[in-house]
Amino acid sequence: MDGTIDLSTLTARRAALAEELESGAKLLADLEAQRTELQQTMLRISGALQVLDELLAPATSAQADTAADAVTSNGVPQPVPA
């Protein structure tokens, strides 16, 4: 071999690299779409959690008040009615 590179080898290598680049670009686009979809799903879940926390806050506060009322003046806890 005299140090020259066959033109057909270069052309084949270029075609393989171009195909690999196109494949990578498609994969990246798919992953970005999945990322966007996951972010939207997580945002909906976060919003649902916030709503549930707000709905549960009065019940949690009422339970805490009931538990505090169950302690007598001498500090002995009394049973909390169900």
Sine and cosine of phi, psi and omega as CSV:
sin_phi,cos_phi,sin_psi,cos_psi,sin_omega,cos_omega
0.00,0.00,0.67,-0.74,-0.11,-0.99
-0.98,-0.22,0.28,0.96,0.06,-1.00
1.00,-0.01,-0.04,1.00,0.05,-1.00
-1.00,-0.02,0.45,-0.89,0.00,-1.00
-0.96,-0.30,0.73,-0.69,-0.01,-1.00
-0.90,0.45,0.72,-0.69,0.00,-1.00
-0.87,0.49,-0.61,0.79,0.00,-1.00
-0.92,0.39,-0.54,0.84,0.05,-1.00
-0.92,0.40,-0.69,0.72,0.03,-1.00
-0.90,0.44,-0.68,0.73,0.00,-1.00
-0.90,0.44,-0.68,0.73,0.02,-1.00
-0.91,0.42,-0.67,0.75,0.01,-1.00
-0.90,0.43,-0.66,0.75,0.03,-1.00
-0.89,0.46,-0.68,0.73,0.01,-1.00
-0.89,0.45,-0.66,0.75,0.02,-1.00
-0.90,0.44,-0.67,0.74,0.01,-1.00
-0.92,0.39,-0.63,0.77,0.02,-1.00
-0.90,0.44,-0.65,0.76,0.04,-1.00
-0.91,0.41,-0.65,0.76,0.03,-1.00
-0.90,0.43,-0.64,0.77,0.03,-1.00
-0.90,0.44,-0.70,0.71,0.01,-1.00
-0.90,0.45,-0.67,0.75,0.03,-1.00
-0.89,0.46,-0.68,0.73,0.03,-1.00
-0.90,0.43,-0.62,0.78,0.01,-1.00
-0.91,0.41,-0.65,0.76,0.04,-1.00
-0.90,0.43,-0.69,0.73,0.01,-1.00
-0.89,0.46,-0.68,0.73,0.02,-1.00
-0.89,0.46,-0.67,0.75,0.03,-1.00
-0.89,0.46,-0.66,0.75,0.03,-1.00
-0.89,0.46,-0.69,0.72,0.00,-1.00
-0.91,0.42,-0.62,0.78,0.03,-1.00
-0.91,0.41,-0.61,0.79,0.05,-1.00
-0.91,0.41,-0.67,0.75,0.05,-1.00
-0.89,0.45,-0.64,0.77,0.01,-1.00
-0.89,0.46,-0.71,0.70,0.01,-1.00
-0.88,0.47,-0.69,0.72,0.01,-1.00
-0.89,0.45,-0.66,0.75,0.02,-1.00
-0.91,0.41,-0.65,0.76,0.04,-1.00
-0.88,0.48,-0.66,0.75,0.01,-1.00
-0.91,0.41,-0.66,0.75,0.03,-1.00
-0.89,0.46,-0.70,0.71,0.00,-1.00
-0.91,0.42,-0.58,0.81,0.04,-1.00
-0.91,0.42,-0.66,0.75,0.05,-1.00
-0.90,0.44,-0.68,0.74,0.01,-1.00
-0.89,0.45,-0.68,0.73,0.02,-1.00
-0.87,0.49,-0.67,0.74,0.03,-1.00
-0.90,0.43,-0.66,0.75,0.02,-1.00
-0.90,0.44,-0.66,0.75,0.05,-1.00
-0.88,0.48,-0.66,0.75,0.00,-1.00
-0.89,0.45,-0.69,0.72,0.03,-1.00
-0.88,0.47,-0.72,0.70,0.00,-1.00
-0.89,0.45,-0.64,0.77,0.05,-1.00
-0.87,0.49,-0.66,0.75,0.01,-1.00
-0.92,0.39,-0.61,0.79,0.03,-1.00
-0.94,0.34,-0.56,0.83,-0.02,-1.00
-0.99,0.15,-0.33,0.95,-0.07,-1.00
-0.83,0.56,-0.74,0.68,0.02,-1.00
-0.89,0.46,-0.63,0.78,0.01,-1.00
-0.91,0.41,-0.67,0.74,0.03,-1.00
-0.90,0.43,-0.65,0.76,0.03,-1.00
-0.91,0.42,-0.65,0.76,0.01,-1.00
-0.91,0.42,-0.63,0.78,0.04,-1.00
-0.90,0.44,-0.65,0.76,0.02,-1.00
-0.91,0.42,-0.65,0.76,0.03,-1.00
-0.90,0.43,-0.67,0.74,0.01,-1.00
-0.90,0.44,-0.66,0.75,0.02,-1.00
-0.91,0.41,-0.63,0.78,0.01,-1.00
-0.93,0.37,-0.60,0.80,0.02,-1.00
-0.93,0.36,-0.38,0.92,-0.06,-1.00
-0.97,0.24,-0.20,0.98,0.03,-1.00
-1.00,0.07,0.80,-0.60,-0.01,-1.00
-0.98,0.21,0.10,-1.00,-0.04,-1.00
-0.90,0.43,-0.40,0.92,0.02,-1.00
-1.00,0.00,0.09,1.00,0.09,-1.00
1.00,0.08,0.09,1.00,0.01,-1.00
-1.00,0.03,0.84,-0.55,-0.01,-1.00
-0.91,0.42,0.62,-0.78,0.04,-1.00
-0.95,-0.32,0.42,-0.91,0.04,-1.00
-0.87,0.49,0.65,-0.76,0.02,-1.00
-1.00,-0.03,0.81,-0.59,0.02,-1.00
-0.90,0.43,0.60,-0.80,-0.05,-1.00
-0.99,0.16,0.00,0.00,0.00,0.00
